[in-house]
Amino acid sequence: MLDKDTKRRIDTCRDILVGKVPDPKSQVEQITVALIYKFMDDMDLEAEEMGGERKFFTQDYERYRWAKLVAPGVSGQEMLNTYSEALTKMVENDHLPALFRSIFRNAYLPYRDPETLRSFLREIDSFTYDHSERLGDAFEYLLSVLGSQGDAGQFRTPRHIIDFMVEIIDPKKNEVILDPACGTAGFLISAYKHILKANSSYVVNGNGKHEEADAAEQALESPMRFPGDQLSPEDRSRLAGNIKGYDISPDMVRLSLVNLYLHGFADPKVEEYDTLTSEEKWTQTADVILANPPFMSPKGGIKPHTRFQVQSKRSEVLFVDYIAEHLNPNGRAAIVVPEGIIFQSQSAYIALRKMLVDGYLAAVISLPAGVFNPYSGVKTSILILDRAVAKASAHIAFFKIENDGFALGAQRKAVKGSQLAQVKSELGAWLQSARVGAGGMESDLGSAVEREVIAAGGDYNLSVERYGQTEMHVTAFPLVPLSEIASIQNGFAFKSSEFSDDEGVPIIRIRDIKTNKTKTGYLGEYDSTYLVSDGDLLVGMDGEFNSTIWSGGPALLNQRVCKLQSFNGVLKEYVALLLPRKLKEIENATYAVTVKHISAKQILGIEIPLPPLEVQRDIVDEIESYQRVIDGARAVIDSYCPRIPIDPEWPVVQLGDASQTIMTGPFGTSLRESDYTPEGFPVINPKNIINGRVSTDGIKRVATETLERLSDFKVSEGDVIIGRRGEMGRCAVIEPEMNGWLCGTGCFVIRPTSECDPRFLALQVSSAQGRLYLDNNAVGVTMKNLNQSVLAGMPFLFPSLHIQEAVVAAIQAEQTLVNGNRELLTRFQTKIAAAIDRVWGARDTEAA
């Protein structure tokens, strides 16, 4: 358990540095290097006191001793000069073990202020090296300030979640344990602690007693509390060599080495290694793998080697593939994964889930969306892989955790009612029975589902909600009807004869709720009771039961639109977040021959969870922060259209001159509805061309005989497919995996010449200029329709191939940013939904 004095000293060090070193990661590095520097001198002093000799600060390095550095009478400038020089020289000190030299490699002092350094080193001097638990816990606390490396999709895993995962996997003293993206080595330390605990006959603590700790205390429990007295010297030697980690970042490797060293590892086995692109360690396997791999891929994706079973450029897909493929025959793994792994419909995600379900997956544990707060609200799950279970049992276990022992707001304060212990116990028991073929499970937090059921849909969806229990889980907050916390102001039946489209006082009608804009004015006299201002919470009571925080300026409340007001003990913004779900439930349950209606009485009867105002504000702030990201991402997406920089020297030809052929899909009845089949070869129709790519979502397929009959209409890699109906200019380049697919009836296929880059052609067709040409020349009143001659006659800029490739590269860089915004938008929409789900604290009552 971290003592308050040690925590205070670390906080003081950071406070001293923050003016000169604002980045938390750099602060951690400065404190780490200074502590190791100081501890080496402590160890030298300890050796002398025991009759031995110094081994670190000897010969030419004796002048850099810590004791001399901070001795009374040393000026700030002298201290600065000596310390700066020592940092650069220590890596050359042959008397230092390789671990310490690696810590000092590239170490430097990023500021030149003597007084800042003097204050900092004086505070470091208060730390004393020993092998007590306090030092390891202090470093764990220091690492917690890192929180996340959000630009790489890396988020520090909370200690109690790490311990939970380790206890489920239950690593043994003779097993090889690996974390292929180890960060600060939290999983490796927890695994070591677990093994020591299992092989100790007593527990060491300050008062000689062992008391059960709460979640917050367990999160800082040190391996040093468990002596491991039942381990033989051979066991310890084997264990030291069996705990291994890799990380791509040299900074993370350095921090993990220090963390392991301070937790009792004399020679930690952590290496700088790119798990996804290097094949050097591909043949090395493990009995246990524990990881929270990076969630985000760099621009352009990962460029992995070819030995992965699932072909992808997404880091989270490749890491899970890597972990599964590197388990020994009875190996086990626990992996934190983002929601994309669970349900995304892209082919790589589906292929990965199929691979897991067929041969590796034992359980899926859904975590609350706030587990990584305050650093990220990303929704995650834990995959439990167990090859013995996958081989013996026809079932997979699904659990959903809603309380992990900490509040889900930004502060993550400890709370009662954690479900971790129950899930750990029930899942542990089920895994044992599943290894001998058992399948069923009785639990109010989970269920066991047959692998055949998961495979039946073809998408291998691993959403807990799809297979979870149907009973309602009650929210942690009391349910209160709106009538107790607000009142309602109904609109007025203004005379339609006084309506005007050009003048008058704006009047809000049902249709205006969605847009927050009025189209109608009122010319007659009115009662100010019905005036609405920006920020009022309005509800539409006919048709779709919508609600909105009004932002359309002063206006009048027309009939069948109402305003919620006089809020008492509740934030209006909080009510606005929860209202849409309940309105939708009422709408779905309402029967009407023509138009559905909701009454004021029904609205006031809606019950919502009512946490304290402080919690309401946290929830509102969290969701508003997500919404700002969504609004920004949507603005980028909506405003972007590729524009090709035009050089007047470029030749202009017709598109047909840059093409080998332009062909249409099968005509008339050549491809009938009866030709489609659930299995077979995909047919690309206009609706499948989305954002410049061919999407397989909802794609239709045909049998082999139909494909052979229509073989003239097959597409090839490098073709450009374009929809000829509806939105003009929607096109995509055929990727290698689509070679041999069928062009649908509503599409054209353009096959460029060897002098024309298909990506450059697609960019011109989909550009603002290209769309304008096609739109102006397409025929049709209700739906635009493009003919072959119009497409062939489109003006086409035709510079040399290398210029085309340069233009493509520049625009693809732009599109990568835009696509990143699309992914951002989806992620943050999921975060909002998850945050609202947390408030309701319930699963859907209907089975998925």
N, C-alpha and C positions, 0 to 999 in steps of 0.2 A: 504494500500500500504506500503510495507516494506521500511523504510527510510534507506539511505545509511550509516548513522552512526551506526545503529543497526546491519546491515549486516557486516560492517567492524569489529565490536566488536566480532561477532560470528566467523568470519574468523580468527581473531587474536587468539581467544581461541583455535581454531583447530590448528593453526600454532604452538602455544606453546606446545600443547599436542603431535603433530605428531611424535616427536622424541622418546617419551616414550610410546605412545599409537597409533600405526600406523593404527589400524583397525577403519574405519569410524563409525561403529556401536558402538564400545566402546567409541569413542570420544563423540558421541551423548549422551550416557549414563552418562559419566562423567560430561558433561555440564548440562544435565538435573538434576542430583542429586544436583549439586552445586547451580543451579538456585533456586530449590525448597528450599534448605537449607537457602539460602539468603533471599528468599521471606517470609519465615516463620518469620524471625526476623523483616523484614519490616512491616509485618502485626501486630506483637506484638507492635512495635513502634507506628504504626498508632492507635492501640487500646489505648495505654497510652496517646497519644496526645488528644484523644477524651474523656478522663476521665475514660476509662475502665481499664481492667487488662490484663496482658500477659496471653496467654493460651498455647503457644508452649514451650518456653524456661523458665520453672519455676522450682522451688525447685532444685533437683540435676542436672537438665539439664540447669540451668541458666549459668553455667560455659562454655557451648558450644556455647553461643550466637555468631552470625556472627560478630557483632560489636567488640566483644572481640577477636575473631579469627584473624581479620585483623587490629587490633588497632596498631597505631604507637609504635615501640619499641619491638613488638613481633618478635622473631627470626624465621628464616626459619625452624629450627628444632622443635621449640615449636609449630609452626603452623602445621607442619607435624604430630606431636604426637597428638595434640588436634583434628585435622580434621579426622585422621585415627580412633581414638577412638570414635569420635562422629558418624561416619558412621555406626559403629557396634552397638552403643547404641540406636540410634534413633528408631529402630524398637521396642524397649521395652518401649518407651515413651507413656504412657497411655493417655497423653494430646493431642496426635496427632490423627487426624481423620484417619479412616481406609485407606482412599486413600493415605495419606502421608506415613503411615506405610508400605503400599505395595510398595511404591516407594523406600523406604530404605531397603526393604527386599533383602538380598544378595548383597547389595551395598558394595563396597570396593575400596580402592585406589590401582591401579595395578602397582605403581612405588614408589620409596622411595627417590626421589631427592627433597630436600627442596627448591632449587631455582626454579625448574620447577613449583612446587606447589605454591610458593609465586607469581610468575608471573601470573599463571592461576587464582588464587583467586583474585588478584588485578584487573584483567580484568572483572571477574564476578561481582565484587563489583560495577562496573559502571552501571550495570543493576538495574532498580528500579521497584518494584512491583506496578502495578496499573491495572485497568480494561480497559485500552485503547486497541485499536485494534493492536497497535504496538507489544505488547508482543505475542499475538497469531500468528501474521504474522512472528515474529522472530522465533518462534518455528517451524512453517511450513517450513521456510527456512532452519533451522537446520536439520529437518527431510529429506529435499531434498538431503542431502549429502549421505543418506543411499542408494538412487537410487534403489538398487535391492538386493534381496537375491537369486541370480541366482541358487545356489545349490538346492533350494527348488522350483524353477520355479516361484518365487514371484517377481513381478516388481512393484514398486511404480507407481500408476496411476497418470498421469499428472493432475494438478488441473483443467485445462480447459476442459478436457475430463470428469472428475468427475462431474463438474457443468453441462455440456451438458447432461449427462445421467440423472442427478437429475431433470433438467428442463423438460425433456421429460416425466419422470414418474410423476412429479408434486405432491409430497407428501403433505398431508393436516395436519392441526394442531391436528386433533383427531385420526390420524392413527398410528398404531404400525409400527415402522421402524426398520429393522434389517440388519446388515451386518454380515454374518456367518464366514467371514475370514477377520476381519476388519483391520488388520495391524496397521497403525497409526491413524485410525478413520477418514480418509479423507472424505469418503462417508457420515458418520454420521454428520460431521460438515457442509458439503455442504447442506445436507437435512435440518438441523437446520437453516442455513442461508436462504435457500429458503422459509421456513415457516415464519421466522421473516420478510423477505422482503415482502411477500404477506400480512402480517398483520401489516405493518408500514405505517404511514401517512407522514413520512418524513425520510430523510437520514442524518446521522451524518457524517461529515468529517471536516477536519481542517479549511476550509474557509467558511463553512456553505452552500456551493453549491454542487449540484450533477451534475457531468459531466459524459457522457458516456465514459467508459474506454476502452482501447484496450485489445486484448486478453491477453497480458502479465500482465496488471494491474488486470484484472478480475481474473487471476489465483491466486492472493494473496488477493482478496477481503475478508474482515473479517466480520463475523456475527455481530461484535460489531458496525458496521456502521448502523445496522437496529434495531431501539429500540423496535419493536414489540408492540407499544403502543396500538394496537387494540386487543391484547390478554388479556383476563381476568385472574385473579389469578388462577382460576380453569383450564383455558387453559394451563397456564404455568406449573402448577403442573402435569397435565396429560402429557404434552409434555416431561417433564423431565423424566418421567417414561416410556415413549413409545419409546425412542430412545435407541436401544440396540446393542451390538456387542459381538462377540465371536472371540477368536483367540487361537490357540494351543500353541503359544509361550508366555511364561511368560514375556519375554523381550518386545515383541510387545504390550502385555496388559499394561505393565507399561508405555510405551511411549504413547499409545493411551489415557490412563487415564490422563496423564499430558496434552496432547494436548487438550482434551476435557475441562479439568479444566481451562486452559488458554484461552479457547474460551467461557467461561461463564457457564460451567456446574459445579454446586457446588457438585453434587453427581452423577458422570457419571456411566452408567450401562454397563460396559464392563467386561466380565468374561473370565478366562482361561478355554477353553472347546474344546474338540476334536469333531468337528461337524460330522465327518464321522464314528467314531468308538463307540461313546457313544450314548446310547438311552435315557439318562436322560431327555433331552429337546425335544424329538421327537414329542410330542403332542402339543408343543407351535408353533403357527402360526403367520403370520404377514400380514399386509395390503400392505406393501412396503418392498421389499428386493433389496438391492444394493450391488454389490460385484465385485471384481476382484480376484477370487479364485486362488490358486496355480495351475500352469500349469503342473508341473512335479510330477510324483509319485516316492516314494522312491523305493530302490532296493527291488524286490519281490512284489511290488505293495502294495496298501492299503489293510488292512484286515477289511472290514466294517461289521457292523451288518447286519441282514437279512431283515430289513424292507424297504430297497430301492426297488423301482419298477424295476429299471434296475440293473441287476447283473453285476458288474465290479470291477476291482481292480485299475482302473485309477482315480486319484483324480479329474481331470477336469470333467469326466463323473458323478462321484458321487456328486460333488458340484452342478452341474446344476440340477441333479435329486432332490437333497435335496431342492434346492431353489424352484423348481416347485411344489414339494409336500407340501411345507410349506407356500404356499400362501393361504390366505382366499378366499372365493368364488368369490369375485370381486378384488382379489389382483393383484398387478403389480410388475414387477421386471425388472431391467436392469443389465446385466451380461457381463463382458469382457471375451471372450473365445478365445482360440487358434484355429488355422485353422483345427486341427484334429476334433474338434466338428462339423465343417461345412461339411466336406466331407469324413472323414476316412471310410473305408469300413468294418472294423471289426464289428462283430455282436452287440457289446455293443453300439457303436456309432450309428449304424442304429436304434437300439431299442430306444435309447434316442431321436433321431430326430423324430421318429414316435410318441413317447409319446408327444413331444412338439407340433408337427404339429396338432395332433389330439385334444389337449385340452388346450394348453397354449400359443403358439407362436403367436405374433402379427407382429413383424418386425425383420429384420436382417440388421445391418448397418456395412458395410465393412470399416475398418479403414486403413490408409496408413501403410505400413510396418515399417516406421520409427518413429511411435508415441512414442515408449519406448526408443528411442535413448537418450543419448549415452549408456544406460545400456543394451539394447537388440534391435536387429532388427526384433524380432519375429513378424509375421503377425497375426493380431487379428481382431475380429469382436465384435460387441455388439449385444446381443440377447435382444429384448424387449418382455417380457412376459406380457400378459394382459388377464386374464381369461374371462372377459366380452367380449373382442374383439374376442377371440377364439371361444366363444359360439355363438356370433351373426353374425360374418362375415365369408364368405367362402374364403376370401383372406388373404394373408400375404404380407406385404410391404417389398421391398428390396431397399436399398440405398447404394451407393458407394461414400465415401468421399476421395478425392485426395488431398485436401488442408485443414488442420485443423488449419491454422493460424500461423504455425511455419514451418520453413524449415526442410527438412527431413534428413539433415546431422547430424554429431555428435554434433554440437553446438546448434541446434534447435533454431535458431534466429527467432524472430517474423517477419512474412511477411504478406502482404496484400492478400485479396482474399479468406479468410476463407469461407468454405462452411457449417460450423456448424450451423450458424444462419438459412440458407435456409432449411437445413434438419430438424432442430428443428421445424421450422414453418410449413413446409409441412407435416412432420410426425405427429405433434401435431394435425393439422386439420384433417388428415386422421384417426387418432385413435378415435377422437370424433365421426366422421361420421360412422366409422366401428362398434362402440358400438351399433349402431342402424341398423346394417346390410349392410351398404354401402360397396362397394368393389373397384371400379375403382380409378385411380389416374393419374393426369397429372403432370409430373415433368421431368426435364432434368437430374435429379440426381437419379431417382428411378422409380419403377413401382410396381404394385400390382399383385400378381400371385395367381391363385386359388389353394387351398389346394389339390384338386384332381390332378392337374398337377404335383405338387411336389411329391405326393404319387405314381404317375403312374409308375415311374421308379423302385420303390421298394427299392431304397437306400435312399430316402428322402433327397437328396443332397440339401444343403442350400447355395451353392455358388452363390454370387450375379451375377457373370459373366454368369451363366447358365440362369438366368431370367432377366438380366439387359437390358437396352436400347441398341439398335444396332448402334446408331450414334457415330461417333468418337469424343472423347474429346481431344482437341488440347493440345499438350505439352506446358509447360510454357516457354520453351526455343526455340529460332528460329531454323528452319530446314535449314541446309546448305548442299549442295551437296559435296561429297568427292573431286570433281574436284577443289573446291575452297580452300581446306585445305591440299591436298596431291597430289602426282603424282604417276604414276604407272610404274613399270619396268616389261615388259613381259619376259618370259623365251625364250630360244633359242632351235631350233630344232637340237639338237646334233645328230650326226650320230650313229644310232643304231649299226652299224658294229664295233664301237669303245667301246661299252659297255662291262663291265666285272663284274662278280660276286665276283672276288677275289682280284682285285687290281684297282688302278687308283684313281682319285679324286671323292669323293662321289657326286652323282647326284640325285637331288630331282625330283621324279616323282609323278604323281597324288596320287598313293597309299600311298606315304610316308607322306602326309599331316596329316592323322589321327594318325599315330604312332610316328611322329617326329624322325623317324629313316630311314636311307637310306640302300637299299640292293644292289644298283648298283653303280659301279665306271666308270669313263670315262678316257680312255687312250690317247685320242687325245689332240691337242692344243685347248685352249679356251681363250675367252676374259674375263678379270677380271670384266667387267661390270655385268656379270651374277653370280658373287660370292655372296653367302648368309652367314650371320653370325648369331650366337645366338642372339635372341631378335628381329629379323626381322619379320614383319607381312606378312604372305604368304596367298594366296588364290588359291584353286584348282578350275579350270575352266571347268572341264568335269565331267559328272556323277553326284555325289552329290557335290554341291557347298560348299566346306568346307573352313575354314580358321584356322590359328594357329599362335601363337607366336613361331617361330622356336627355338628349343633347341637341335638340333642334331649335332651341330658343323659346321665348314666351309663346304660348299657344293655348287654345281652349280645348277642354276635354269633352269630346262628343260622346253620344250614347254608345253603349257596349264597349267603352274603354273606361277603366277605373284607375284610381291612384291610391297606393298604399301610403299612409302618413302616420304622424304621431307615434313614432317608434319609441318603445319604452324598454330599456334593458337589452336592446339589440341594435346592431349596426344595420342600417338600410342596405349597405353594400353586401353584408353577409347574407341577408335575406335574399337579395337579388341573385346570389350565386346558387342558392339551394332551391329557389322557386321553380326553375324550368323543369327539373326532374318530376316534381309533384304535379305540375300542370300537365305534363305529358302523360302521367299515369291516369289522371282524371279524364283527359281527352281520349285515351285508348279505351277507357271503361265506359265512355258515353256513347249511347246509340242515338242516331238522328236520321230522319228520312232525307232532309236537305242539308241544313247547316247545324253543326254542333254548338251548344251554348254552355257556358259556365256561369254560375250565379255568384254574387258577392258573398252569400252565406257559405258556399262551397270553398271560396278562396280563403275566407277567415277561418274555416275549419281545418285548413292544411296544418299539419304538425311538422315542426322542424326541430332538429337537435339544437339545444341552446347551451353552449359552453360559456364560461365567463367572458366578459368584454375583451380582456387582454388576449385570450385565445382567439376570439373572433377577429380581432385586429391582425394577429399573426397570420391567420388563414387568408384574410382579405389581401394583406400585403404580399403573401407568397403567390397567390393566384394573379394578382395585378402585375407582379414582376414577370410571371410567365407570359401574361397577355401582351406586355410591352414587347417581349421578344417575338411573339407571334405576329404582332402588328408590323414590326420592323421587317421580319422575314417576308411577310405577305407583300409589303410595299416593294421590296426588291424583286420578288417573283413577278408581280403584276406589271411592273414597269420595264422589265427586261425583254428585249427582242434583239437577236443578233444582228449587228450591222457590219457589213463588209466595207472596209476603207477602200474607196474607189480611186484608182490611179488612171488619169485620162489616157495614159499610154497603153493600157491594157486593151487587147482586141476584144470586140463584142461580136458574138456569133449568136445563132439560135441554139436553144437547148438540144434540139435534135442533132446538131452538128457535133456536139460533145458526147453523143450517146451512140453505142452500138445498136441499140434497139430500145423502143418504148412499147411495152406490151400491156394489155389490160388483163384483168382477171377473167375467169370463165364467164361466158355470156349466157343470158337467159336461164334456161333450165339445165344447163350443163352441170351446175352444182346445185342439187336440190336439198331441201331440209332433211329428207330421208337419208341423205348420204352421211350426215353427221353421226358420230358415235362417241361414247365417253372416253374410249381409248383410241390411240392411233396417232396420226401426223397432224400437227397444228396447221390451221388455216388463218392467215393474217387478214383481218378485216379492218376498216377504218377505225372502229372503236378500240382496237388493240394498239393503235399508234398514239402513245401518250408521252408528252414532254421529250420528243425526239428519240424515243426508244420504243421497241415492241414489247408490250407487257403481256405476260402469259395469264394474267388474271382474267378468268371468264373466257379464255380462248376456246374456239371450237376445234374439233378434230375430225378427221376422216380415216376410213380404213385403207389398207394397202391397195385393194383393188380400185378404189376411187382415185387414189393418188396416181396409180399407173395409168388410169384412163385419162387423167388430166395432167400428165407429165409435162406437157408444153408450158404449163403455168407454174412450174416450180421456180422458187427463187434461189439465188446463189449468193455466196459470200461476196460483199462489195456492191450488190445491187442496192438501189434506193427505191423504197416502196412509199407510195404517196396515196392518200385517200382522194378519191375523185368526187365524193359527195360531202355535203355539209361544209365544215370549216376548211377553207382553202389553205394549202401550203403545209398541212400536217404530214410530216414524212419522217422516215428513219432509215438508217443504213443497216443492211442485213449483216448480222454478226456470224462468226464461224459456226456456232452451235445451231443456227437457224438454216443452215445449208440444206436444201431439199424440202423445206416447208412449202406450203401452197399459198399462192396469191389469191385472196378472196375476190368475189365478184365486184366489190366496190372500190378496188384499188388499181393503180397503175404501177408497173415496175419499170424503172429506168436503169439500163445497164450502161454505165459510163465507158468511154474509150480508155485505152491505157494511158493517155495523156491527161486524163481528168480524175482527180482525187474524188471518190464518192462522197467523202465528208464535206468537201468544198461545194460539191453540187447540192447536197442536202441543205447546207447553210444558205445558199442563194435562194433555193426554193422556199425555205421557211423564213427568210429575212422579211423585214417590213416591205422592201421594194418588191420581193417575189410574191408575197401574199397579196399586195395591192394589184399587181398585174393579173394574177390568177382570179382574184375576186371580180375585177372589172370585166374579164373576158369569159368567165363561167356563165352558163345559161341556167334558167330556172327562176321561178318566182318564189315558191314556198321553200324549196331547197336548192342551193347552188349545185350545179353539176358540171364537171370538167370534161372536155373531150380531148382526144389524143392530139388533134391538130393544134389546138390552143397550147397544150403543154409543150409540144415540139417547137412551136414558134416563139416561146418565151425568150426574150433577150437574155444572153448569158455572158457574163464577164469570163474571159478565158485566158488568164496569164499563164506563164510557164508553170510546170508541175511543182518546182521547188518553192515558188511564190505561193501557190495554192496551199502547200503544206505548212508554210510559215503562218498564213492567215488562219488556217485551221487550228494550229497550235495556240495562237493568241486567243481565239474565240473559245476554244475548249477550256482555257484557263478561266475565262469569264464564266463559262457554264458550270465549271466545277464549283465556283463560289455560289452561283444561283442554286445549283442542286443541293449544296450544303444548307442553303436557306430552306429548301423544301424539307430536308431531313430534320432541320431545326424546328420547323413549323409542326411537323408530325410529332416529334418528341415532346414538344411543350404542350401540344394539345393533349397528349397522353398524360402528361404531368398534371394538367388541370383536372382531367377526369379522375385521376388517382387521388388528388388532394380532396376533391369533393366526396369521393368514395370513402376516404378516411373519416370524414365528418359524419357521414351516415352510418359508418361502421357496420355495413351489412352487405351481403351478397345478394344478387338477384334471386328472387324467390322462384323464378322459373329455371328449370334445368336447361343448360345450354344445348 
